[in-house]
């Protein structure tokens, strides 16, 4: 890690500790459609990313990004609202400093959420999928330039099998169908062509999206466990006749968010970590 980033991470972790107290075991990174989960976090206080030098600046859409720590039921959690995407800069390290800061603060699990396109005809818009593994189709890494042997990060079982089983049980207990599958990361920001979707399906992926994989790599390298939930906001390109748009993605995400947020709250409370 560069001396500048190491310094920013140390300051960010100390600021989180000073303003939010001891780290919760779980940090939830909220993706498109999952924002309302932040309102489930009770008795919390917030720290804007702008006060955390290792966290990204998020200029777009008036979202400045914040970390909130509080309780969901009896479980203390931190929530990160705001993600820097690789399609904004071409770099995969937009969340690297933030994730290292969480680890330095004392967080043990990064629970990621995202919106994705479904490549499984049975998995309809609004359905939720627990990510079992990923395809780094983009072949970029937040660890480029990292010195030392630790950069050769093992990525088998990147999505923690024991925690996945607990998440499945929690969803089943509330009667929510939770699909399981492989998430293919594409750079974006354009949506895929039907030919690209046929390729990704042939590669064995069930969902496609523009996030999550760089953060999973960074988190595993920082010693965090990872769990990830995708909300299907559309059938992927060419699967059906619909034309894809960001507005459509957000509209589906909005209508599916109540169930998604309730499932996430149940999962967070059930995890034994
Ligand atoms: N493709 C890529 N990213 C996405 C999609 C999609 O179809 N839906 C939501 N995020």
Boltz pocket constraint, residues with backbone or C-beta under 6 A from the ligand:
constraints:
  - pocket:
      binder: B
      contacts: [[A, 115], [A, 116], [A, 117], [A, 118], [A, 186], [A, 190], [A, 191], [A, 192], [A, 208], [A, 209], [A, 210], [A, 231], [A, 233], [A, 234], [A, 235], [A, 236], [A, 237], [A, 244], [A, 249]]
      max_distance: 6.0
